[in-house]
Amino acid sequence: MQERWNANMKVVIVGGVAGGATAAARIRRLNEQAEIVVFERSKFISYANCGLPYYIGDVITDPENLTLQTPESFFSRFRVNMKVRHEVTAIHPDKKTVSVKNLQTGEEFEESYDKLILSPGAKPTQPRLPGLGLDKLFTLRTVEDTFRIKDYININHPKSAVLAGGGFIGLELAENLRELGMEVTIVQRPKQLMNPFDSDMAAFIHNEMRKHGVKLALGHTVEGFAEVSGGVDVLLKDEQPLHADMVILAIGVSPETTLAKDAGLELGIKGSIVVNDRMETSISDIYAVGDAVQVKHFVTGQDALISLAGPANKQGRIAADNICGGDSHYTGSQGSSVIKVFGMTAATTGVNETNARKAGLDVDTVILSPMSHAGYYPDGKVMTMKVVFEKETYRLLGAQIVGYEGVDKRIDVLATAIRAGMKATELKDLDLAYAPPYSSAKDPVNMAGFMIENIAKGILKQWYLEDTDKLPRDGSVTLLDTRTVEEFTHGHIDGFLNIPVDELRERLDELDKHKPVYVICQSGLRSYIACRILAGNGFDCYNFSGGFRFYDAVFNDRCLIESATACGMDK
């Protein structure tokens, strides 16, 4: 229910980074009379976490570029009192006050509020392991963390680093440390980097990391750290330790919600703050935004934690609107994200196949390898797209793309389509901009739509990577590779017969019409054409989703992961 609006109210905000800074600026734009006080524990406000690894790697050279505003500039523009190096230590909802400690002077005081916004963010996950206090062990979350790592590198000139964790920060750090000439190993318990991606799509990210000299030790459990020979040993379960000059923990983040818990606010998954779609907590006049709050996943409708700057900023704006007498609602997060991995771009939106199945959804996928722009225009680059949709309804659920050009454009189109509630079959209808340097007349997003429409109409039947080992080799089915003889010679799946697609019509008598035919080519296009030829001649046929290029990348990656040595060097 919308509350009466007090134009002369006092708003206290805990946290001055993404959500908190956005809320403060929005309140001022809506209300010139309100008193706004922001308490920020660090020395910096309104900084971009995502930019921190690039300062370490000297891509961003001016430390001032890490912050969008200073307390002084924020006050000058918005008349918001930004109190940095001030930590809120307690919330007293009954009195509508917060306890505050000035971290520079040690002074403690209480501050009253009419409305309170919590934007405490998240803290790096630090499991209770031996050796966490070592001075060669770092985390990266704040600007201060960044300066600490940068100063250590500048003073000590480390030659090697182990990164524990392979999420966004871990990969960005790995790239930037490699650019500084350091040997880098990523170690983690999961057998893939970048959990928002399915393992098959993560294979392409793994390959790019290996290509640039990053060692991957996946599927290993870290059990502690020990200072040895001037460096650090990362202790592994049932394996020899990894040795490096420095270690950075990047194993994820946890909601920073001690204040909320102590104040009696309702908490959700992993101790996150429960809010409604107006960003209101369980206690009146207290709002919460950003990485500390539990949200609804836009696609699955399930509770989720999604730590991204975009949602945090939107939530800050919504809380501000409602505090100022509006009625704004947060409709959920879908986890749209993109990352630079050396020369590659990897992006995702919505829900991946793995998590869709965990959510109880009956899903199907298409995998395609289109060019980033028209094939006849020079220097086109192949991208790999995976689009996830619901069977029967053809509801568009998610997408993942890896490639070297045009990835960000396509993922944003697909993210928009999901938000708009489009069916996967309707992707074919999108009227997208075309010129040879940027796209083809049939954009990759349109192509995905064509493929899904063919599935819906029964024109296309698929078989998948996980079916490979299950296919009988006893002659009861026909396994057909329709690439050229040269391509086939360079690598193929055992048991497959090679008939190039352009020879297929003349060689149909070599195949038994009574046996199902499982067809593969390099990308999936020629094998689809072969399937149409076969279907037109009375055969029952299935096209491999993704093509041999996709199969080969994923298969080789999984072999490397399984054979990784204890030192992290892939065999």
C-alpha positions in Angstrom: 0.0 0.0 0.0 1.3 3.4 -0.9 2.3 5.5 2.1 1.9 9.3 2.7 4.9 11.1 1.4 6.8 13.5 3.7 8.7 16.0 1.6 10.9 17.0 4.6 11.8 13.4 5.5 15.3 12.2 6.4 16.6 9.2 4.5 19.6 7.3 5.7 21.4 4.9 3.3 23.8 2.2 4.3 26.3 1.7 1.5 27.4 4.2 -1.2 28.3 2.0 -4.1 25.9 1.0 -6.9 22.4 0.7 -5.4 23.0 3.1 -2.5 24.4 5.9 -4.7 21.7 5.5 -7.3 19.0 5.7 -4.6 20.5 8.8 -3.2 20.7 10.6 -6.5 17.1 9.5 -7.5 15.6 10.7 -4.2 17.2 14.1 -4.7 15.9 14.4 -8.2 12.4 13.6 -6.9 12.6 15.6 -3.7 14.7 18.8 -3.2 13.8 19.1 0.5 14.7 15.7 1.8 17.7 15.2 4.0 19.9 12.4 2.7 22.8 10.8 4.5 24.9 8.0 3.2 27.3 6.0 5.3 30.0 4.1 3.5 32.5 1.9 5.3 35.3 2.3 2.6 36.9 5.6 1.5 35.2 5.4 -1.9 31.7 5.7 -3.3 30.1 4.9 -6.6 32.9 2.7 -7.9 32.7 0.0 -10.5 33.7 -3.4 -9.1 33.9 -4.8 -12.6 36.7 -2.3 -13.5 39.0 -3.3 -10.6 40.9 -6.1 -12.3 41.7 -3.8 -15.3 43.5 -1.4 -12.9 45.6 -4.2 -11.6 46.4 -5.1 -15.3 47.3 -1.5 -16.2 44.4 -1.3 -18.7 43.0 1.5 -16.5 46.0 3.5 -15.4 44.4 6.4 -13.4 43.0 5.3 -10.1 40.5 8.2 -10.2 38.8 6.5 -13.1 37.7 3.7 -10.8 35.2 6.0 -9.1 32.3 7.7 -10.9 31.9 10.2 -8.1 33.7 11.5 -5.1 31.9 12.5 -1.8 32.7 16.1 -2.7 31.4 15.9 -6.3 28.3 14.0 -5.1 27.5 16.7 -2.6 28.1 19.4 -5.1 25.6 18.0 -7.5 23.0 16.3 -5.3 23.5 17.9 -1.8 23.8 14.4 -0.3 26.0 14.1 2.8 28.3 11.2 1.9 30.1 10.1 5.0 32.9 7.7 4.0 34.9 5.7 6.5 31.7 5.5 8.6 30.4 2.0 9.5 26.8 1.4 10.6 27.1 -1.1 13.5 23.4 -1.5 14.4 19.9 -0.7 13.4 17.2 0.1 15.9 13.9 -0.1 14.2 11.9 0.7 17.3 13.7 4.1 17.7 14.2 4.5 13.9 17.9 5.1 14.5 21.2 3.5 13.4 24.4 3.3 15.4 27.4 4.6 13.5 31.2 4.4 14.1 33.6 6.9 12.5 36.4 4.6 11.5 38.9 7.5 11.3 38.3 8.9 14.8 36.7 6.1 16.6 33.7 8.3 17.5 30.4 6.5 17.9 27.0 8.1 17.6 23.3 7.5 16.6 21.6 8.8 13.5 17.9 9.0 13.2 15.9 8.3 10.0 12.4 8.4 8.6 13.3 6.0 5.9 16.3 3.6 5.8 17.8 2.0 2.7 20.2 -0.9 3.2 22.7 -1.4 0.3 25.5 -3.2 2.1 26.5 -5.3 -1.0 28.3 -8.6 -0.7 31.5 -9.8 0.8 34.0 -12.2 -0.7 33.3 -15.8 0.4 36.1 -16.9 2.7 35.8 -20.5 3.8 37.3 -21.4 7.2 40.6 -22.8 6.0 44.0 -22.9 7.5 46.3 -20.1 6.4 43.7 -17.4 5.5 45.6 -14.7 7.4 48.8 -15.0 5.2 50.0 -11.6 3.8 50.4 -13.1 0.3 46.7 -14.0 0.3 44.3 -11.5 -1.2 40.6 -11.0 -2.0 39.3 -8.5 -4.6 36.0 -6.7 -3.9 36.8 -3.0 -3.0 39.0 -0.3 -4.3 41.2 -0.7 -1.2 41.6 -4.4 -2.1 42.7 -3.4 -5.6 45.3 -1.0 -4.3 46.6 -3.6 -1.9 47.1 -6.1 -4.7 48.6 -3.5 -7.1 51.0 -2.3 -4.5 52.1 -5.9 -3.7 52.7 -6.6 -7.4 54.6 -3.3 -7.8 56.9 -3.8 -4.8 57.4 -7.6 -4.9 57.2 -8.4 -8.6 55.6 -11.8 -8.2 56.2 -14.2 -11.1 53.2 -16.5 -10.4 49.7 -16.4 -9.0 47.0 -19.0 -8.1 43.4 -17.8 -8.3 40.9 -19.8 -6.3 37.7 -19.5 -8.2 36.7 -19.2 -11.8 33.8 -16.7 -11.9 33.7 -13.2 -13.4 36.4 -11.7 -11.1 38.6 -14.8 -11.4 38.7 -14.8 -15.2 39.2 -11.0 -15.4 42.0 -11.2 -12.9 43.6 -14.1 -14.8 43.6 -12.2 -18.0 45.1 -9.1 -16.4 47.8 -10.9 -14.5 48.8 -12.8 -17.6 49.1 -9.5 -19.5 51.5 -8.4 -16.7 53.6 -11.5 -17.6 52.7 -13.6 -14.6 52.1 -17.4 -14.6 48.5 -17.9 -13.6 46.7 -21.0 -12.5 43.0 -21.2 -11.7 41.9 -23.9 -9.2 38.4 -24.7 -8.1 36.2 -27.6 -7.1 33.7 -27.4 -10.0 34.9 -28.9 -13.3 34.0 -25.8 -15.2 34.6 -22.1 -15.1 31.7 -19.6 -15.2 28.8 -21.3 -13.6 26.2 -19.2 -15.4 27.2 -21.2 -18.6 26.4 -24.8 -19.3 29.5 -27.0 -19.2 29.5 -27.5 -23.0 29.6 -23.8 -23.6 32.2 -23.2 -20.9 34.5 -25.5 -22.9 35.1 -22.6 -25.4 36.0 -20.3 -22.5 38.4 -23.0 -21.2 40.1 -23.3 -24.6 40.6 -19.5 -24.8 42.1 -19.4 -21.3 44.5 -22.3 -22.2 45.4 -20.7 -25.5 46.7 -17.6 -23.5 48.7 -19.7 -21.1 46.3 -19.9 -18.1 46.6 -23.2 -16.4 43.3 -24.8 -15.2 43.1 -27.1 -12.3 39.4 -27.9 -12.3 37.7 -30.4 -10.0 40.2 -29.9 -7.1 39.2 -29.0 -3.6 41.3 -26.4 -1.8 41.9 -27.3 1.9 44.1 -24.5 3.1 47.2 -22.4 2.5 50.8 -22.5 3.8 53.7 -20.0 3.5 56.6 -21.9 1.9 59.8 -20.8 0.3 58.9 -17.1 0.1 55.6 -18.0 -1.6 52.3 -19.7 -0.9 51.3 -23.4 -1.2 47.6 -24.0 -2.0 46.8 -27.2 -0.3 44.6 -29.6 -2.3 42.6 -32.6 -1.2 44.3 -35.8 -2.4 46.8 -33.9 -4.6 50.2 -32.2 -4.4 49.9 -28.5 -3.5 50.0 -25.7 -6.0 52.9 -23.2 -5.4 52.8 -19.5 -6.3 54.2 -16.1 -5.2 50.7 -14.9 -4.4 47.1 -16.2 -4.1 43.8 -14.4 -4.7 40.6 -15.8 -3.5 37.8 -15.3 -6.0 35.4 -18.1 -5.1 32.3 -15.9 -5.0 30.5 -13.5 -2.7 28.0 -13.8 0.1 25.4 -11.2 1.1 26.6 -8.8 3.7 23.6 -9.0 6.0 24.8 -9.0 9.6 23.1 -5.7 10.3 19.8 -7.0 8.9 20.0 -10.2 10.9 20.7 -8.4 14.1 17.8 -6.0 13.5 15.4 -8.9 13.0 14.7 -8.5 9.3 13.4 -11.5 7.5 16.2 -13.4 5.7 16.2 -15.7 2.8 18.7 -17.9 0.9 22.3 -17.7 2.1 21.2 -15.1 4.7 20.0 -12.6 2.1 17.5 -9.9 2.9 13.9 -10.7 1.9 12.2 -7.8 0.1 8.9 -7.4 -1.8 8.8 -6.1 -5.4 8.8 -2.5 -4.0 12.2 -3.3 -2.3 10.5 -3.1 1.2 11.9 -5.4 3.9 9.8 -7.1 6.6 10.1 -4.0 8.8 8.3 -0.8 7.8 10.3 2.1 6.5 13.3 -0.1 5.9 14.2 -0.9 2.2 17.0 -3.0 0.8 18.7 -3.2 -2.6 21.7 -4.7 -4.4 23.8 -7.8 -3.9 22.4 -8.3 -0.3 18.8 -9.0 -1.3 16.9 -12.0 -2.5 15.2 -11.5 -5.8 12.8 -13.5 -8.1 14.4 -15.0 -11.2 12.5 -13.5 -14.1 12.4 -16.8 -16.0 11.9 -19.5 -13.4 10.1 -17.4 -10.8 12.3 -18.9 -8.1 14.1 -17.1 -5.4 17.6 -16.2 -6.4 20.8 -14.3 -5.6 22.1 -12.4 -8.6 25.0 -10.1 -7.9 25.2 -7.7 -10.8 25.5 -3.9 -11.1 22.5 -3.5 -13.5 19.9 -5.0 -11.1 21.4 -3.2 -8.1 21.0 0.2 -9.9 17.5 -0.5 -10.9 16.5 -1.6 -7.4 18.0 1.6 -5.9 15.9 3.6 -8.3 12.7 1.7 -7.4 13.3 2.1 -3.6 13.8 5.8 -4.1 10.6 6.1 -6.2 8.6 4.4 -3.5 10.1 6.4 -0.7 9.2 9.6 -2.6 5.5 8.5 -2.9 5.7 6.5 -6.1 4.6 3.0 -6.8 7.5 1.3 -8.7 8.0 -2.4 -8.8 11.0 -4.7 -9.5 10.0 -7.4 -11.9 12.9 -9.8 -11.3 16.4 -10.4 -12.5 17.4 -12.6 -15.5 21.1 -12.5 -15.0 22.2 -10.9 -18.3 26.0 -10.7 -18.3 29.0 -10.5 -20.5 32.7 -10.9 -20.0 35.8 -10.3 -22.0 38.1 -13.4 -22.0 41.3 -12.2 -23.8 40.2 -11.9 -27.4 36.9 -13.8 -26.8 33.5 -12.5 -25.6 31.2 -14.7 -23.6 27.7 -13.7 -22.7 24.6 -15.2 -21.1 21.0 -14.3 -20.3 18.1 -16.0 -18.7 18.5 -19.6 -17.4 20.9 -22.2 -18.8 19.9 -25.7 -19.7 21.3 -27.2 -16.4 19.5 -24.8 -14.1 16.3 -25.0 -16.2 16.2 -28.7 -15.7 16.9 -28.3 -12.0 13.9 -25.9 -11.9 11.7 -28.7 -13.2 11.3 -27.3 -16.7 11.0 -29.6 -19.7 13.5 -28.0 -22.1 15.1 -28.3 -25.5 18.0 -26.4 -27.0 19.5 -25.4 -30.4 23.2 -24.9 -30.9 24.5 -23.1 -34.0 27.8 -21.6 -35.2 27.0 -18.6 -37.3 29.4 -16.0 -38.6 29.5 -12.6 -36.9 28.7 -10.9 -40.2 28.1 -11.7 -43.8 30.3 -14.5 -45.0 31.4 -12.7 -48.1 32.7 -9.7 -46.1 36.3 -10.2 -44.9 37.4 -11.2 -41.5 34.1 -12.7 -40.2 34.4 -14.7 -37.0 32.5 -17.8 -35.9 30.4 -17.6 -32.8 28.7 -20.4 -30.9 25.1 -19.8 -29.7 23.0 -22.0 -27.5 19.4 -21.1 -27.1 17.2 -22.7 -24.4 13.4 -23.0 -24.7 10.6 -24.9 -23.1 9.1 -27.8 -25.0 5.4 -27.7 -25.9 5.1 -23.9 -25.1 8.3 -22.8 -26.9 8.8 -20.2 -24.2 12.2 -18.6 -24.6 14.2 -19.3 -21.4 17.8 -18.4 -22.0 20.8 -18.1 -24.2 24.6 -18.3 -24.1 27.0 -17.1 -26.8 30.8 -17.3 -27.1 32.7 -15.7 -29.9 34.9 -12.8 -31.1 32.6 -10.3 -32.6 29.0 -9.4 -32.3 28.3 -11.4 -29.2 27.1 -8.5 -27.1 24.6 -7.4 -29.7 23.0 -10.8 -30.0 22.8 -11.5 -26.3 21.1 -8.2 -25.8 18.5 -9.0 -28.5 17.8 -12.3 -26.8 17.7 -10.7 -23.4 15.1 -8.3 -24.7 13.1 -11.1 -26.3 13.0 -13.0 -23.0 11.8 -9.8 -21.1 9.2 -9.2 -23.8 7.8 -12.8 -23.3 8.5 -13.8 -26.9 8.3 -17.4 -27.9 11.5 -18.9 -29.2 9.8 -19.5 -32.6 9.2 -15.8 -32.9 12.9 -15.0 -33.0 12.6 -15.6 -36.8 10.3 -12.6 -37.1 12.7 -10.0 -35.5 13.5 -7.2 -37.9 17.2 -6.6 -37.1 19.7 -4.2 -38.7 21.8 -5.6 -41.5 24.9 -4.5 -43.4 27.7 -6.8 -44.4 30.3 -5.5 -41.9 27.9 -6.1 -39.0 25.6 -9.0 -39.8 24.1 -11.2 -42.5 20.6 -10.8 -44.0 19.6 -13.8 -41.8 20.9 -12.7 -38.5 22.2 -15.4 -36.1 19.2 -14.6 -33.8 16.9 -15.1 -36.8 18.7 -18.4 -37.6 18.1 -19.7 -34.1 14.4 -18.9 -34.6 14.3 -20.7 -38.0 15.8 -23.8 -36.3 13.3 -23.8 -33.5 10.4 -23.3 -35.9 11.6 -26.3 -37.8 11.6 -28.3 -34.6 8.1 -27.1 -33.8 6.8 -28.1 -37.2 8.5 -31.6 -37.1 10.9 -30.7 -39.9 14.0 -31.0 -37.7 14.7 -33.8 -35.2 18.0 -33.6 -33.2 20.4 -35.7 -31.4 22.7 -34.3 -28.7 26.2 -34.5 -27.3 25.2 -36.7 -24.4 23.7 -39.2 -26.9 27.1 -39.9 -28.5 28.3 -42.8 -26.4 24.7 -44.2 -26.3 24.3 -44.6 -30.0 24.5 -48.3 -30.9 27.5 -49.4 -33.0 25.9 -52.8 -33.8 24.6 -51.8 -37.2 21.0 -51.2 -36.0 21.3 -47.5 -36.9 23.3 -45.6 -39.5 25.8 -43.1 -38.3 26.6 -40.6 -41.1 29.2 -37.8 -41.3 28.4 -35.5 -44.3 31.6 -33.4 -44.3 34.2 -33.6 -47.0 36.7 -36.5 -47.1 39.5 -34.2 -46.0 37.5 -32.9 -43.0 36.6 -36.4 -42.0 40.2 -37.6 -42.2 41.3 -34.8 -39.9 39.0 -36.1 -37.1 35.7 -37.9 -36.7 33.6 -39.8 -34.2 34.3 -43.6 -34.2 31.7 -45.6 -36.0 30.6 -43.0 -38.5 30.4 -43.5 -42.2 31.5 -40.6 -44.4 29.4 -39.5 -47.4 29.8 -35.8 -48.3 26.5 -34.0 -48.5 27.0 -33.1 -52.2 27.4 -36.8 -53.0 24.5 -38.0 -50.9 21.7 -38.2 -53.5 23.9 -40.4 -55.8 24.8 -42.7 -52.9 21.5 -43.3 -51.2 21.6 -46.9 -52.2 24.5 -47.4 -49.7 22.1 -46.7 -46.8 19.3 -48.9 -45.4 15.9 -47.1 -45.3 14.7 -49.2 -42.4 17.4 -47.9 -40.1 17.3 -44.5 -38.3 20.1 -42.2 -39.5 22.1 -40.0 -37.1 23.8 -37.2 -39.1 26.7 -34.9 -38.3 28.7 -32.2 -40.1 31.0 -29.4 -39.1 28.5 -26.9 -37.9 25.1 -28.5 -38.3 24.1 -26.8 -41.6 25.2 -29.5 -44.1 23.9 -32.3 -41.9 20.5 -30.5 -41.8 20.5 -30.3 -45.6 21.4 -34.0 -45.6 18.5 -34.7 -43.3 16.1 -33.0 -45.6 17.5 -35.1 -48.6 17.1 -38.3 -46.5 13.6 -37.4 -45.2 12.5 -36.7 -48.7 13.6 -40.1 -49.7 11.8 -42.0 -46.9 14.5 -42.1 -44.2 14.0 -41.3 -40.5 16.9 -39.0 -39.6 18.3 -36.9 -36.7 20.7 -33.9 -36.9 23.5 -33.4 -34.4 23.0 -30.3 -32.4 26.1 -28.1 -32.7 28.1 -30.0 -35.3 31.5 -31.7 -35.1 33.3 -28.4 -34.3 31.2 -28.2 -31.1 31.6 -31.9 -30.3 35.4 -31.7 -30.7 35.8 -28.6 -28.5 33.7 -30.1 -25.7 35.1 -33.6 -25.9 38.8 -32.4 -25.9 38.0 -30.0 -23.0 36.6 -32.8 -20.9 39.5 -35.0 -21.6 41.9 -32.2 -20.5 40.0 -31.6 -17.3 40.0 -35.3 -16.4 43.7 -35.6 -17.1 44.8 -32.3 -15.4 47.9 -32.8 -13.3 48.3 -31.7 -9.7 50.4 -28.7 -10.7 47.5 -27.4 -12.7 49.2 -27.9 -16.1 46.8 -29.5 -18.6 48.4 -32.6 -20.1 
